[in-house]
Amino acid sequence: MAAIKFPYFKVVYHVFTDHCDEWTADYNEAERLFHQFAADKGCARLYEERYPTRNNQYDEDCLLAVGDYPA
C-alpha cells in the first residue's frame, strides 16, 4: 500500500491593532488580546494562520474584526 500525503499544519493566531502585533498558539489568549485591543484602540483583527510543516506558504482567515483596518 502506498503512503498517503496529508497537509499537516501548525496553527497560530495573529492578533493585531495599530502598531501592535501578537502571535499565540492559544485561541483563548488570542481572543482575550483581541477584546483588549478592541477596547483600548477601537480596532483589532484576529486571524488564524495555518502553516504547512515543510515550507513557508500559509493560509489565513479573519476570525474576528472590529473597527477600521489597523495601521
N, C-alpha and C positions, 0 to 999 in steps of 0.2 A: 504494500500500500504506500502510495506517495505521500510525502509530507504536505500539509496544507499551511499556507502562509496566512497569518492573521495580522491585521494592523494593530499593534499594541501601542497604547497612548499613555503619556504622562499628562495628567490634568492639573492645571494651575489656574487659579483665579486671580485676575488682574483688576484691581480697584484703583480708579484714578479720579482726580479732580484738578482744579487749576494748580499747576506746578507741583503736583504731588502724585506719585505712583507707588503702589504697594502690590506685591505678589505673595500669595499664600496657597498652600495645598488644601487648606481647611475652609470649606464653604461657609461654616458658621462664623468664622473670623472675618471672611470676606464680606459677608452680609452685614456684620457689625460695623466694619470700616465704612462700607457704603452708606449706611444710615448716618454715621458720624459725619462723613464728608458732606453728605447732602444737607444736613442740619447746619453745619459750620459754614459751608461755601455756597449753598444753594444750587449746586450742580455736582453730579457724580455719575460714574459709569461703573458697572460690574460686568466683566467679560469672563467667560470660560474659554481658556486656551488649551487645545489638545495637541500635544507634541508627539510625533512618532518617535520611537526609540532609536531609529537609525539615521535620521537626517534632520535638518533644521526647518523643514517645511511644517507648517501647522495650520490648524483650522481654529476659528474663533467664533463665538456667538455672544451677542449682548444679552445678558440675563435681566439686568435692571438698569434703568436710566431715569435721571431727574434733571430738569433744567436744560440750559443750553449746553452744547458740547464744550467740555473743559478746554481751556487754553493750554 
